[in-house]
Amino acid sequence: MMSPGSVSVIVPTWNRADLLPETLECILAQDAPAGEVIVVDDGSGDATPALLARYASRGVRGIRIPNSGDLRARNVGLRAAQGDLVAFCDSDDLWEPGFLGAMGALWRAEPRTRAAYADFRIVRGGVREEGTKFAAAPAGFWDGLRPVGEDMLVFDGPVAPRLVRYQPFFPSALVADRRFLLEAGGWDEGTSGLVGRDLATAMRIAEHAPLGILRRPMVGIRKHATNDSGDVLSMNLGDSAVLEHVLRTRPAMAPHAEAIRASVTARRRQAMDTAFARGRFDAVREIGRQLPPGALPFLGRLKHLTAGLPAPARSVLARALLLVGTMRARSRLRGRDGDERRTAAPLSPARPPATAPPGGRGGPRPR
């Protein structure tokens, strides 16, 4: 039996024997040690089993399952965990040494907290980028936060609708009350296989309060060749499908149906533009069929029609349409620059960025 207030860490992994050791070392080096560390091996075909056997002497418990996807793997770990709190860390991500300690302090400050997220930075080639995800949120996203301690805040009401517009909550930055997460249904496996699938669970969690926010960037999200979230076309299509799933399966989101459908349409329009620019005309036709009538502007309708033409005519018209799009984008950019020069005001170092959480720092949006 684990001690009250203990934390179980759950790490889903699949064929990441090269990245997993650094992740485990970060977990094992926490200033406030976890009560248990569970790695769920999702049917890896590399050296992961042998690696986990070596870490067993350091208290890491391995569970091997047939390949089922990361959502199922997280749920297997959730059901096996015994701690009062559960923390999730993907097998390629990195925690700062004080991550679990800071989360524990948040729960002590507000014991009713159901779940909490920390801010994070992108890590490329071992280097952490300056900007953070929280700092890039749109104006108004952090409205309503109640401070409970230094760099610790909570939302006292549901914020799931805000995630339709912007999603700053990442699995490796999540700690949750274990019983709450089990009762809420755990990780939503209905989106398995989709790029952006974690959004559905983030929205499920964000339907409940208090929701904790640790505004310090305590997590590093590593970007590498095997990430499935690096392609903007796949992300837009995946997010669209996830949002439709949420609308179908979450009665609480019905009042926000109009905003959700508008977001789905906007993402698919962006995806169609990307597919057209890449010459993926079969995808252009398929995405166009998924859009509601009247959703495409004039240039978009031309792109959709062009994608259905025979190859010779299609190639000529596609080049012409891409040129038109480039010229229009440059024209808009020049107009925007002129407006900014006419309206620019001196920067005030005493004023925090409007899009950051209270006391947070601004910066470019991580990709």
N, C-alpha and C positions, 0 to 999 in steps of 0.2 A: 504494500500500500504506500503510495507516495504522500509526502507531507502536504498539508493545506497550503494553498498558494503556489504550488509547484507548476512548472511549465513543461509541457511536452513539445519537442520540436519535431516536425514532420517534413521529410525531404523526399519528394518524388524524383525518380531518376530513370533515364533510359539512354544507354550507350554514351555515357559521359564520364568514363573512367579517367579521362585526361583532365576534366574540369572539377570533378567531385572532391578530390583531396583538399583543394584550397577552400572550397565551401565548408567542408567539415572542420577544417582547422579554425576557421572564423567562428563556427558554432561552439567548438570546444574551448575556445579562448575567451568566452564571454566573462565579463567581470562578475555577473550574477549567473552562475552556471545553471543550465537546464536540468530538470529532474530526470529526463530521459530524451534520447535522440533516436528517432525511428527513421530509417531510410527504406522507402518502398521501391524495390527494383522492379520496374515495369517490363520485365522480360528482356533485359539487356542481352545482347549477343557479344559484348566485348569483355573486358577484364573486370567489370564491376563486381561480380560475385567474389572474386579473389580479393579485390580491394576491401570489400566489406568484411571479409573474414579477418583481415589484418586489423581493422578498426574495432573489431568486437572486444578486444582486450581493453579498449578505452571507453567501453560502455555504449558503443553504437550498436543498436539492434537492427538487423536487416530482415526485411520481409520480401520474399520474391513472389510475384504474381504473373500470370500470363499477360502478354502485352495488351493493355486495355485503354491506354491514354492517361494523361496526367491527372485529369479530374477524378477518374476512378482510383488512381493510386493515392491521391490525397484523401479520398474518403476511406480507403482501407486503413491508412495511417490514423485518421481521425477516430475510427471505431476501435482501433487498437490502443489508442493513447489513454493514459490514466491521470494526467495532470488536470488541475482545475482550469488552466489556460492551455491553449494550443497555439504554437507559432509555426508558420509555414516558411520554408525557404527552398526555392528551386535549386537544383543541383549545379547551376552555373552562376549563382549570385553570392553576394558577400555582405556580411553584417559588420558594422563597426563594433568594437569590443563592448560598448555600453548599451547596445540595443535592448537586450532583455532587461537590463537593470532599469532603463528609462521606461520601458513598458510596465514593469512592476510598480514603479513610482506612480505612473498614471492611474493604475488600478487602486493603489492605496489612497490616492487623492479623490477618486470617484469610483467607489466599489461597485456601483450599479452598471458600469460600462459593459456593453455587450461585446463590442469588438473595437479595435483601434488600428490605425494605419500610421506609419511613419513616412516622412518625405524620403526621396531617393535621388541619386545621381546616376547618370549613365557612365559606364566604364568601357573605354575603348583602348585596346592594346595596353591594359594595365594602368591607364591614366583616367582619373575621375574628371568629368567635365564640370565646369563651374556652375552652370545653370542647374536648377532643381525643378522637379515636376510640379511641386506645389506652387512655386513662384510664377509659373507660366499659366496658372488658371485664369479664366476670364473674370472680368469685373463682376463682383457680386457673389462669386462662387462660395466664398468663405463667410458670407454674412450670417450672423446668428451664432457664431462660436462663443462659448463661455470659457474663460480661462480657469484652470484648476491648479496651475502651478507653472513653474518656469518652462516655457516652450511646450506646455501641455494644455490642450483645450478639448472641449467636447461639443458636439451638436446635441441639443436636447430634443430635437424632432427629426423625423425622417428626411433624408436628403437624396433619396434614390432618383427623383426626377432630374436633379442637377447632372447626374451622370450621363444623361442622354446627350448633353451638350459637350461635356468634358469628363474624362475618366482619369483621375490622378492616383487611383488606389491600385496597388500592385500586390500580387499574392505574397511575394517575398518580404513585404513590409507589413504583413498582417499578423496580429495576435487576436485571438477570440476566446471568449468564455466557451469551454468545451461543450457544456450542456446546452447552452444557447444555440451553438452552431449545429449540433445534432438535431435539436428540436426544429430548427429552421429548415432542415433538409440537407445540410452539408453542402458540398460543391454540386452545382447544377450540372449533372451529366447529360442533360438534354442538348447541350451545345458541343459535345465531344467531337473532335475532328475539325471544328471551325477555327479559323484564325480569329483572335480576339475573344475566344470562348470564356475567359475569366470575367468579362463584363457582366454576364448574367448573374454570377455569384456575388460580385461586388454590389450589384443592384439589390439582390436578395438581402444582403447584410445591411445595406443602407436604408432599407425600409424600417429599421429598428433603431431605437435610441435608448440610452446615450451611446453615441459613436465617438470614440476618442480620436484625437489628432495629435500626433507628435511631430511638431513642425521642424525639428532638426533632421537633416538628411543623414539617416543612420544606416542606409542600405545602398549598396552598389549593384546596379543591374548591368551585367556584362553583355556587351554586344559582340557577336562572333558569327562565323559562317553558318552555324546550325540553328540560329534563331529562326523561328517561323513568323516573326512579327516585323521583319525588316522591309517587306514589300508593300508599298502603298496601295497597289491594286488589290492584293489579297486582303489587306487590312480593311479597306472600305467595303469589300464584298462580305467579309466575315462579320464585321460589325453590323452590317445591315441585316444579315440572317440572325444574328444574336438578338438584336432589338426586336425583330419580328417574333422570335421565340418568347421573349419576355412579355410582349403584348398578348400573345396567345395564352400564356400560362400563369400570369400574375394578375389577378383581379385588382390588386391595389394600384396597378399602373393604368387601369382603364381611364381614369380622368385625364391622363396625360397622353391619350392615344394620338391626338392631333400632332403634338410635338414629336412624338416618336415616329410617326409616319413621315413627317416632314424631314426628320433627320435621316431616315432610311432613304428617302428620295434623293436628298442632297448627296449622300455618300455614294449612291449608285450612279448619279450623274458624274461625280468626280471619277469613279471607277471607269465609266464608259469613256471619258476623255482620255484617261491614262491608257486604256486598251487601244483606243484609236491611234494615239501617238506612237504606240509600240507596234502598230500594224497587226494587232490581234483582232481581225475583223469578225471572226466567229464569236469572240467574247462580246464585241460591240453589239452584235445582233441579239445575243442572248440577254444581255443587260437591258437593252432597249425594250425587249418583250416584258421584262419585269417591272418596268416603270409605268406609273398610271398615265392615262391619257392626258395630254397637255403638259406633262412634266418637263419636256425638253424645250429649250429655247430654239430659235430659228437655226442657229449654227449647229446645235445638237441634233436637230432633226435631219439636217443635211448630212451630218456624219453617219447617222443611222442608215439613211438611204444609200449613201456611198458604200457602206460596208456590205450591202447586198448586191452591188453591181459586179459584172464580170471583171476579172483581174486587170486587163489593160486600162479600161476606163477608170476603175477604182483607184489604181495607183496614181494616175494623173490628178484626179479630183482630190485624193487624200493629201497629196503634196500641196495643192492649192489651199485647201482648208486649213492645214497646219500653218501655212504661211500667214493666212488671214488671222488665225488665232494668235500667232506670235506678234503680229503688228498691233492687234487690239490690246494685248497685254502690255506691250511697251508704251502704248499711248496712255493707258490707265496709270502706269507707273510714273510717267512724266507728269501727269496731272496731279497725282498724289504728292510727288516731291515738291511741286510748285505750291500746293496748298500748305504743306508742312513748313516751307520757308516763309510763307506769308503769316502763318499763325503761331510759329514757334515762340515759346516763352522760356526765360532763363530757368535752368534746373535748380530746384531747391534741395540741397543735401539733407535738410531736416525733414523732408516729406517722404514717407515710405512709398514704394511702388503700389499703385492702386490695385494690382492684381494679386498681390502677395497676401498670405495670411497675416494677421496682426503681428508685427515685429519681424516678419520674414524678410528675405532678401530677394531682389529681382534678379532676372537673368534670362538668357535665351531658353526657349523651350527645348528640352532634351528630345532626341529622336531615338 
